[in-house]
Amino acid sequence: MHTAAQTDQIIPTAVVRAAIEWRLKLDTADNQALVSARIQRWCKKRPEHALAWQRLGNLQAEFAGYAATLPRRELGIPLLQRASVDLQRRRALKLLTLAVAVGGPAGWLASQNSRLVADYSVGTGERRHITLADGSQLLLNTGSAVDVRFSATQRLLVLREGEVQIHSSADPDRLRARPLRVECRHGWCESDAGRFLLRDQGSYSELQLQEGTLALATYAGEERLATVGQQYQLHPGGIETVTAPRLDPAAWTRGMLVVNDIRLGDFVRELARYRNGIIGCDPAVAELLLSGVFQLADQDALLDNLSRSLPVRIVSRSRYWVRVVAAPELAA
């Protein structure tokens, strides 16, 4: 029996969203027992996790009759999220009734808070080394998340967001000889044994083979064998070769940003991935070109170096609010 305090307890929105995404993951999993075990571990971490999962289950039971009228089952998921932090039955039922009438965006939640429930993830400014069961090595970059879906028939990784370096090992079970397959937003790649980088850039995905062999393809069906050292972009419409990259795609693995004639605005946008808070660039200096090697570990020194390399100055109201503007002589 729930106490009055439990009934009235407000659950943080992020926890509500995480519970719903766990529900989605469970419903679509090949190995539901494995996902169920992970959900149980998540529920045991904090009391509000367990409470959100329990309330979600109660709501889903009540929604069963309504869900049958939806054109697609997943249309009800955003409504559970919109029921907000307390998952109250009355508001949720009103929202669900409205969705039956007007429809809703399928798969909306799939892109929300992916790091909350990913198998492996890192926060802003972090990197993480991971050794998988088959011996493959992963290095996750700042703000990244990946899922691991290994089974008797496949070795599959899914890049949810961000950037990863993968060093794939040969299949330990030579009788099956399963390649390591990595899927991302715009396509996939496969390698029996190789080292490569993969980054989700939003409108496209970027890939570079560092050693070994790698086959890559878009979901539209274009396929290609990668060349060591070459950088590729996977777009919805095909695969493009990058001829003159402004940013060294592997430098982050050594804790650096290495750039060559990059726009200052683009450099600041890249740097923002590694910082908590806000860093911006004044349009007056955004077109300045920058080349150099910058150490990510000491960002105060990095910003100081930036002001020495270009006619800019750093305006800092706090460690969480920084802006790159024109130096006084340039502004004048």
KERO-202319 format. One record per residue (C-alpha): residue number from 0; residue in one letter; chain; x, y, z. Coordinates in Angstrom, 3 decimals, decimal comma, always signed. Example, Ala and Ser with C-alpha at 12.3 -4.5 7.8 and 13.67 -1.06 7.14 Angstrom:
BEGIN
SITE pos code unit       c1       c2       c3
SITE   0    A    A  +12,300   -4,500   +7,800
SITE   1    S    A  +13,670   -1,060   +7,140
***
This chain:
BEGIN
SITE pos code unit       c1       c2       c3
SITE   0    M    A   +0,000   +0,000   +0,000
SITE   1    H    A   +1,274   +3,486   -0,915
SITE   2    T    A   +1,488   +6,198   +1,676
SITE   3    A    A   +0,024   +9,664   +1,068
SITE   4    A    A   +3,556  +10,984   +0,698
SITE   5    Q    A   +4,300   +8,473   -2,073
SITE   6    T    A   +1,060   +9,291   -3,854
SITE   7    D    A   +1,806  +13,027   -3,854
SITE   8    Q    A   +5,538  +12,805   -4,469
SITE   9    I    A   +6,744  +14,838   -7,443
SITE  10    I    A   +9,096  +12,912   -9,704
SITE  11    P    A  +11,758  +14,868  -11,671
SITE  12    T    A  +10,979  +15,175  -15,377
SITE  13    A    A  +14,268  +13,525  -16,349
SITE  14    V    A  +13,358  +10,455  -14,293
SITE  15    V    A   +9,905  +10,293  -15,901
SITE  16    R    A  +11,451  +10,431  -19,367
SITE  17    A    A  +14,005   +7,790  -18,442
SITE  18    A    A  +11,265   +5,437  -17,225
SITE  19    I    A   +9,342   +5,868  -20,474
SITE  20    E    A  +12,427   +5,230  -22,563
SITE  21    W    A  +13,140   +2,089  -20,546
SITE  22    R    A   +9,576   +1,017  -21,418
SITE  23    L    A  +10,239   +1,625  -25,112
SITE  24    K    A  +13,503   -0,250  -24,915
SITE  25    L    A  +11,849   -3,204  -23,209
SITE  26    D    A   +9,036   -3,343  -25,763
SITE  27    T    A  +11,449   -3,435  -28,718
SITE  28    A    A  +14,220   -5,602  -27,216
SITE  29    D    A  +15,235   -8,945  -28,691
SITE  30    N    A  +16,366  -10,051  -25,244
SITE  31    Q    A  +13,682   -8,745  -22,890
SITE  32    A    A  +15,073  -10,646  -19,908
SITE  33    L    A  +18,361   -8,750  -20,206
SITE  34    V    A  +16,613   -5,371  -20,474
SITE  35    S    A  +14,311   -6,257  -17,559
SITE  36    A    A  +17,353   -6,955  -15,393
SITE  37    R    A  +18,827   -3,568  -16,327
SITE  38    I    A  +15,533   -1,882  -15,482
SITE  39    Q    A  +15,528   -3,530  -12,076
SITE  40    R    A  +19,052   -2,266  -11,417
SITE  41    W    A  +17,961   +1,225  -12,473
SITE  42    C    A  +14,946   +1,067  -10,153
SITE  43    K    A  +17,123   +0,058   -7,206
SITE  44    K    A  +19,468   +3,049   -7,652
SITE  45    R    A  +16,980   +5,606   -6,342
SITE  46    P    A  +13,476   +5,460   -4,814
SITE  47    E    A  +12,099   +7,903   -7,414
SITE  48    H    A  +13,232   +5,557  -10,197
SITE  49    A    A  +11,151   +2,737   -8,774
SITE  50    L    A   +8,206   +5,057   -8,163
SITE  51    A    A   +8,271   +6,390  -11,736
SITE  52    W    A   +8,430   +2,859  -13,139
SITE  53    Q    A   +5,515   +1,752  -10,947
SITE  54    R    A   +3,362   +4,739  -11,873
SITE  55    L    A   +4,121   +4,247  -15,543
SITE  56    G    A   +2,990   +0,639  -15,256
SITE  57    N    A   -0,239   +1,728  -13,611
SITE  58    L    A   -0,917   +4,277  -16,321
SITE  59    Q    A   -0,210   +1,802  -19,095
SITE  60    A    A   -2,746   -0,593  -17,631
SITE  61    E    A   -5,343   +2,168  -17,600
SITE  62    F    A   -4,420   +3,219  -21,128
SITE  63    A    A   -4,856   -0,281  -22,560
SITE  64    G    A   -8,366   +0,348  -23,868
SITE  65    Y    A   -7,480   +3,747  -25,298
SITE  66    A    A   -4,281   +2,521  -26,938
SITE  67    A    A   -6,239   +0,143  -29,143
SITE  68    T    A   -7,754   +3,162  -30,920
SITE  69    L    A   -4,427   +4,761  -31,793
SITE  70    P    A   -3,242   +4,341  -35,407
SITE  71    R    A   +0,168   +3,237  -34,096
SITE  72    R    A   +0,997   +1,982  -30,638
SITE  73    E    A   +3,963   +4,309  -30,110
SITE  74    L    A   +1,798   +7,419  -30,510
SITE  75    G    A   +0,754   +7,080  -26,880
SITE  76    I    A   +4,306   +7,370  -25,570
SITE  77    P    A   +4,679  +11,189  -25,887
SITE  78    L    A   +1,413  +11,555  -23,994
SITE  79    L    A   +2,802   +9,669  -21,035
SITE  80    Q    A   +5,745  +12,044  -21,036
SITE  81    R    A   +3,508  +15,105  -21,351
SITE  82    A    A   +1,640  +13,934  -18,262
SITE  83    S    A   +4,705  +15,550  -16,642
SITE  84    V    A   +6,329  +14,955  -13,327
SITE  85    D    A   +3,507  +13,428  -11,327
SITE  86    L    A   +1,962  +11,118  -13,967
SITE  87    Q    A   -1,511  +11,908  -12,667
SITE  88    R    A   -4,253   +9,773  -14,193
SITE  89    R    A   -6,766  +12,530  -14,917
SITE  90    R    A   -4,404  +14,746  -16,913
SITE  91    A    A   -2,845  +11,808  -18,731
SITE  92    L    A   -6,212  +10,445  -19,806
SITE  93    K    A   -7,201  +13,852  -21,174
SITE  94    L    A   -4,010  +14,028  -23,188
SITE  95    L    A   -4,441  +10,518  -24,506
SITE  96    T    A   -8,039  +11,205  -25,525
SITE  97    L    A   -6,836  +14,274  -27,417
SITE  98    A    A   -4,188  +12,266  -29,225
SITE  99    V    A   -6,746   +9,709  -30,393
SITE 100    A    A   -8,554  +12,590  -32,066
SITE 101    V    A   -5,612  +14,455  -33,616
SITE 102    G    A   -2,741  +11,972  -33,701
SITE 103    G    A   +0,817  +12,575  -32,519
SITE 104    P    A   +4,472  +12,347  -33,525
SITE 105    A    A   +5,681   +8,753  -33,717
SITE 106    G    A   +9,043   +8,025  -32,225
SITE 107    W    A   +9,290  +11,468  -30,620
SITE 108    L    A  +10,753  +10,126  -27,425
SITE 109    A    A  +13,403   +7,991  -29,097
SITE 110    S    A  +15,684  +11,013  -29,448
SITE 111    Q    A  +15,127  +12,327  -25,900
SITE 112    N    A  +17,637  +11,883  -23,085
SITE 113    S    A  +19,435   +9,006  -24,756
SITE 114    R    A  +22,334   +9,137  -22,322
SITE 115    L    A  +20,023   +8,383  -19,389
SITE 116    V    A  +19,427   +4,795  -20,416
SITE 117    A    A  +22,273   +3,998  -22,833
SITE 118    D    A  +24,443   +0,988  -22,025
SITE 119    Y    A  +27,519   +3,248  -21,890
SITE 120    S    A  +27,689   +7,037  -21,813
SITE 121    V    A  +29,857   +9,963  -20,749
SITE 122    G    A  +29,025  +13,511  -19,709
SITE 123    T    A  +30,336  +16,828  -20,947
SITE 124    G    A  +34,117  +17,038  -21,022
SITE 125    E    A  +34,609  +13,359  -20,164
SITE 126    R    A  +36,173  +10,406  -21,967
SITE 127    R    A  +35,715   +6,749  -21,120
SITE 128    H    A  +37,552   +3,550  -22,097
SITE 129    I    A  +35,406   +0,407  -22,385
SITE 130    T    A  +36,373   -3,207  -23,076
SITE 131    L    A  +33,550   -5,296  -24,535
SITE 132    A    A  +32,926   -9,003  -24,005
SITE 133    D    A  +34,510   -9,881  -27,368
SITE 134    G    A  +37,684   -7,937  -26,581
SITE 135    S    A  +36,813   -4,910  -28,711
SITE 136    Q    A  +37,836   -1,542  -27,269
SITE 137    L    A  +35,732   +1,621  -27,197
SITE 138    L    A  +36,740   +5,173  -26,332
SITE 139    L    A  +33,727   +7,444  -25,826
SITE 140    N    A  +34,162  +11,173  -26,275
SITE 141    T    A  +32,353  +14,024  -24,518
SITE 142    G    A  +28,559  +13,831  -24,379
SITE 143    S    A  +28,359  +10,454  -26,114
SITE 144    A    A  +26,258   +7,330  -25,695
SITE 145    V    A  +26,342   +3,847  -27,186
SITE 146    D    A  +24,332   +0,641  -26,852
SITE 147    V    A  +25,818   -2,875  -27,040
SITE 148    R    A  +23,659   -5,611  -28,542
SITE 149    F    A  +25,639   -8,823  -28,614
SITE 150    S    A  +23,949  -12,165  -29,158
SITE 151    A    A  +24,646  -15,590  -30,600
SITE 152    T    A  +24,053  -14,228  -34,099
SITE 153    Q    A  +25,402  -10,671  -34,041
SITE 154    R    A  +27,926   -8,241  -32,607
SITE 155    L    A  +26,140   -4,902  -32,861
SITE 156    L    A  +26,857   -1,439  -31,463
SITE 157    V    A  +24,475   +1,506  -31,804
SITE 158    L    A  +25,825   +5,044  -31,538
SITE 159    R    A  +23,004   +7,025  -29,940
SITE 160    E    A  +24,805  +10,371  -29,949
SITE 161    G    A  +28,245  +11,888  -29,907
SITE 162    E    A  +31,504  +10,293  -30,926
SITE 163    V    A  +33,384   +7,047  -30,416
SITE 164    Q    A  +36,663   +5,418  -31,372
SITE 165    I    A  +36,271   +1,678  -31,917
SITE 166    H    A  +39,037   -0,911  -32,059
SITE 167    S    A  +37,264   -4,063  -33,171
SITE 168    S    A  +38,655   -7,478  -32,370
SITE 169    A    A  +38,312  -10,531  -34,572
SITE 170    D    A  +35,270  -12,639  -33,707
SITE 171    P    A  +36,295  -14,924  -30,831
SITE 172    D    A  +33,877  -17,539  -32,177
SITE 173    R    A  +35,420  -18,376  -35,539
SITE 174    L    A  +32,658  -20,866  -36,293
SITE 175    R    A  +30,254  -17,947  -36,756
SITE 176    A    A  +32,755  -15,253  -37,859
SITE 177    R    A  +30,398  -12,390  -37,074
SITE 178    P    A  +31,746   -8,960  -38,066
SITE 179    L    A  +31,382   -6,117  -35,601
SITE 180    R    A  +28,579   -3,928  -36,932
SITE 181    V    A  +28,088   -0,331  -35,817
SITE 182    E    A  +24,883   +1,531  -36,595
SITE 183    C    A  +24,363   +5,285  -36,431
SITE 184    R    A  +21,753   +7,816  -37,478
SITE 185    H    A  +22,676   +7,801  -41,182
SITE 186    G    A  +23,997   +4,311  -41,878
SITE 187    W    A  +26,233   +1,545  -40,627
SITE 188    C    A  +29,721   +0,078  -40,900
SITE 189    E    A  +31,239   -3,369  -40,381
SITE 190    S    A  +34,730   -4,501  -39,480
SITE 191    D    A  +36,282   -7,887  -38,706
SITE 192    A    A  +39,354   -6,242  -37,207
SITE 193    G    A  +40,103   -2,540  -37,448
SITE 194    R    A  +40,272   +0,798  -35,679
SITE 195    F    A  +37,995   +3,642  -36,709
SITE 196    L    A  +36,211   +6,787  -35,555
SITE 197    L    A  +32,499   +7,508  -35,846
SITE 198    R    A  +30,746  +10,779  -34,997
SITE 199    D    A  +27,114  +11,863  -35,170
SITE 200    Q    A  +27,074  +15,414  -36,555
SITE 201    G    A  +23,287  +15,712  -36,562
SITE 202    S    A  +22,579  +16,223  -40,265
SITE 203    Y    A  +25,231  +13,657  -41,208
SITE 204    S    A  +27,572  +11,115  -39,631
SITE 205    E    A  +31,339  +11,234  -39,993
SITE 206    L    A  +33,687   +8,271  -40,168
SITE 207    Q    A  +37,424   +7,706  -40,507
SITE 208    L    A  +39,273   +4,388  -40,795
SITE 209    Q    A  +42,564   +4,442  -38,892
SITE 210    E    A  +43,739   +0,874  -39,497
SITE 211    G    A  +42,425   -2,470  -40,753
SITE 212    T    A  +39,370   -2,885  -42,955
SITE 213    L    A  +35,922   -1,329  -42,865
SITE 214    A    A  +32,806   -1,496  -45,008
SITE 215    L    A  +30,350   +1,382  -44,722
SITE 216    A    A  +26,861   +1,978  -46,086
SITE 217    T    A  +23,931   +4,351  -45,875
SITE 218    Y    A  +20,395   +3,195  -45,168
SITE 219    A    A  +19,572   +4,248  -48,726
SITE 220    G    A  +21,797   +1,398  -49,940
SITE 221    E    A  +25,054   +3,041  -51,058
SITE 222    E    A  +28,060   +0,965  -49,973
SITE 223    R    A  +31,797   +1,552  -49,966
SITE 224    L    A  +35,043   +0,054  -48,683
SITE 225    A    A  +36,903   +2,597  -46,582
SITE 226    T    A  +40,529   +3,578  -47,211
SITE 227    V    A  +42,862   +3,950  -44,228
SITE 228    G    A  +43,261   +7,613  -43,328
SITE 229    Q    A  +40,335   +8,772  -45,425
SITE 230    Q    A  +37,407  +10,622  -43,873
SITE 231    Y    A  +33,820  +10,060  -45,012
SITE 232    Q    A  +30,429  +11,639  -44,416
SITE 233    L    A  +27,270   +9,524  -44,413
SITE 234    H    A  +24,307  +11,581  -45,597
SITE 235    P    A  +20,701  +10,484  -46,162
SITE 236    G    A  +21,417  +10,708  -49,884
SITE 237    G    A  +24,796   +9,017  -50,050
SITE 238    I    A  +28,464   +8,898  -49,000
SITE 239    E    A  +30,853  +11,839  -49,487
SITE 240    T    A  +34,637  +11,868  -49,213
SITE 241    V    A  +36,144  +14,696  -47,147
SITE 242    T    A  +39,100  +16,105  -49,048
SITE 243    A    A  +40,409  +18,856  -46,736
SITE 244    P    A  +39,194  +18,457  -43,138
SITE 245    R    A  +39,597  +21,554  -40,964
SITE 246    L    A  +39,542  +19,496  -37,777
SITE 247    D    A  +41,707  +16,472  -37,008
SITE 248    P    A  +39,027  +13,838  -36,228
SITE 249    A    A  +41,364  +11,774  -34,039
SITE 250    A    A  +42,964  +14,545  -31,968
SITE 251    W    A  +40,360  +14,264  -29,177
SITE 252    T    A  +41,592  +10,732  -28,444
SITE 253    R    A  +44,859  +12,399  -27,358
SITE 254    G    A  +43,082  +15,154  -25,414
SITE 255    M    A  +43,564  +17,834  -28,064
SITE 256    L    A  +41,870  +19,933  -30,695
SITE 257    V    A  +44,053  +20,172  -33,818
SITE 258    V    A  +42,747  +22,579  -36,443
SITE 259    N    A  +43,857  +23,908  -39,808
SITE 260    D    A  +42,326  +27,114  -41,187
SITE 261    I    A  +39,086  +26,578  -39,316
SITE 262    R    A  +36,591  +29,426  -38,863
SITE 263    L    A  +36,782  +30,787  -35,339
SITE 264    G    A  +33,005  +30,411  -35,021
SITE 265    D    A  +33,287  +26,714  -35,883
SITE 266    F    A  +36,199  +26,264  -33,476
SITE 267    V    A  +34,238  +27,823  -30,598
SITE 268    R    A  +31,263  +25,621  -31,441
SITE 269    E    A  +33,534  +22,568  -31,278
SITE 270    L    A  +35,069  +23,716  -28,013
SITE 271    A    A  +31,583  +24,120  -26,518
SITE 272    R    A  +31,152  +20,336  -26,657
SITE 273    Y    A  +33,808  +20,010  -23,942
SITE 274    R    A  +32,571  +22,736  -21,582
SITE 275    N    A  +29,727  +22,992  -19,094
SITE 276    G    A  +27,857  +26,253  -19,471
SITE 277    I    A  +27,818  +28,614  -22,435
SITE 278    I    A  +30,636  +29,723  -24,711
SITE 279    G    A  +29,856  +31,901  -27,708
SITE 280    C    A  +31,562  +33,786  -30,497
SITE 281    D    A  +30,779  +37,324  -31,642
SITE 282    P    A  +29,782  +37,367  -35,347
SITE 283    A    A  +32,323  +40,173  -35,843
SITE 284    V    A  +35,184  +37,680  -35,392
SITE 285    A    A  +33,500  +34,397  -36,386
SITE 286    E    A  +35,074  +34,400  -39,863
SITE 287    L    A  +38,657  +34,686  -38,629
SITE 288    L    A  +40,722  +31,619  -39,532
SITE 289    L    A  +42,596  +29,648  -36,889
SITE 290    S    A  +45,266  +26,940  -37,028
SITE 291    G    A  +46,997  +25,259  -34,131
SITE 292    V    A  +47,138  +22,577  -31,461
SITE 293    F    A  +45,040  +23,143  -28,333
SITE 294    Q    A  +45,068  +21,082  -25,142
SITE 295    L    A  +41,578  +20,326  -23,806
SITE 296    A    A  +42,715  +19,536  -20,260
SITE 297    D    A  +43,460  +23,196  -19,412
SITE 298    Q    A  +40,776  +25,311  -21,021
SITE 299    D    A  +41,819  +28,527  -19,274
SITE 300    A    A  +45,198  +28,213  -20,958
SITE 301    L    A  +43,453  +27,247  -24,213
SITE 302    L    A  +41,375  +30,439  -24,178
SITE 303    D    A  +44,422  +32,515  -23,283
SITE 304    N    A  +46,267  +30,940  -26,195
SITE 305    L    A  +43,332  +31,783  -28,431
SITE 306    S    A  +43,573  +35,469  -27,535
SITE 307    R    A  +47,310  +35,374  -28,322
SITE 308    S    A  +46,763  +33,740  -31,715
SITE 309    L    A  +44,038  +36,068  -33,001
SITE 310    P    A  +42,931  +39,691  -32,438
SITE 311    V    A  +40,257  +38,644  -29,954
SITE 312    R    A  +39,664  +38,865  -26,233
SITE 313    I    A  +37,837  +36,576  -23,849
SITE 314    V    A  +34,913  +37,990  -21,884
SITE 315    S    A  +34,094  +35,798  -18,887
SITE 316    R    A  +31,272  +36,592  -16,490
SITE 317    S    A  +31,758  +33,239  -14,761
SITE 318    R    A  +33,275  +29,863  -15,541
SITE 319    Y    A  +29,900  +28,989  -17,082
SITE 320    W    A  +29,528  +32,037  -19,346
SITE 321    V    A  +32,317  +32,889  -21,789
SITE 322    R    A  +32,277  +34,845  -25,038
SITE 323    V    A  +34,978  +35,452  -27,659
SITE 324    V    A  +34,812  +39,019  -28,946
SITE 325    A    A  +36,946  +41,408  -30,994
SITE 326    A    A  +40,033  +42,858  -29,344
SITE 327    P    A  +39,771  +46,619  -28,631
SITE 328    E    A  +41,989  +47,571  -31,576
SITE 329    L    A  +39,907  +45,435  -33,968
SITE 330    A    A  +36,607  +46,650  -32,546
SITE 331    A    A  +37,725  +50,249  -33,039
***
